[in-house]
Amino acid sequence: MSAKLNWRGKELRAKKARQLTEALTEIDQRIETEAKAELYPGHGKRTGTLQRAIAGDAAHEEGDRIRGSVGVRGVRYALRIHRLYRYITEGVRRVKPIALDIVRKHCQ
């Protein structure tokens, strides 16, 4: 009597890719929140326009990679303020220690 092996590699890969995409989207949302918190009156914020313009896109698959992003669009002075206060970099620094826990949560 022989056992039949039912290979489900493609299904498993698709499931894990979905889980990792969700995890990266959550990580990007947390980075966005932390970056916005870095801007306050006297520390890169005057009107709130830059703070509102910080946005993370939903993560997506590109071939064998999963990509997400957090950035600013439509605010000409965003780079100048970022060079002074590193608001997105600080957001990444704050979220980095919990990123693996977020991935674990989504991949269980």
N, C-alpha and C positions, 0 to 999 in steps of 0.2 A: 504494500500500500504506500503510495507516494503522496506527499503533501504538495498541493499546488500553491505556489507563491504568487500572490497578487501584488504586483509592483505599483505603487501609487506615488512615485517620485514627483511627477508633475503637479499632482494635487497638493502634496505636502509643500512643495516649493511655492505654489500660488498662495497657500494659506499663510505660510511664514512671511511672504512678501507683503500680504495684506496687513498682517500684524505689525511688521516693522514699519510700514507706511503710516499706520495709525500712531505708533510710538513716536516716530520722527515728527509727525504733525503736532503731537502733544508737546514734545520738546521745543519745537519752534514757537508754539503759543506761549510757553513759559518764558522763553528768551524774550519774546516780544513784550510780555508783561514786565519783566525785570528791566528791560531797556527803557521802557516808558517811565518806570519808577526812578530811573537815574536822572531824568530831566525834571527839575523843579526850579522855581524862581531863584535867580542868582546862580544857577548851575545849568545853563543851556536852555532855559525855558523863559520865554517872554509872553507869547500869545497862546501857546498850546498847539500851534499849527504843526510843528515838527513832531511833537509827541503824538498827535492824532495820525500823522502820516507813517509812523512806524507800523509795519505790517509783515506778517508771516504768511507765505503762500502754503497751501496744503501740499504735503509731500506727495511725490509721484514717482513712478518707475520710469527709468530711462535705460532700456536694455537690461543689463545685469545690476544696475545701480538704483538706489532709492535716493532721491534728492529732495531737499527742502530748502527754504531760504527765509531769511528775515532781513528786511531792508527798508529803505525809505524811497518813495517815488514822488516826484513832483515838487520837491522842496529844494531849491537851488543851494541854499546855505547848509544843507544837512552834513555834507562832508567836512566843512569847516568846523562845525560844532562837534562832530564826531572826533576830529583830530584834537580838540581841546579836552573833551570830557569822556571819550571812549564809551559812550552809552551802550552801544550794541556789544562791544567787547566785554564790558562789565556784565551785561546780561548773560552772555555765554559763560563767563567765569562763575557766575552764581548758580547756573543750572547744571553745569558740567558734573559736579559731585553726585547729583541725583539722576543723571541721564541713564545710567545702566539699570537703576531700579525701575525707571519708567519702561525701559525695553523689557525687562523681566516681567513686569506687570502685564504688558500687552501680549507676551509670548507664552503665557501659561496655558 
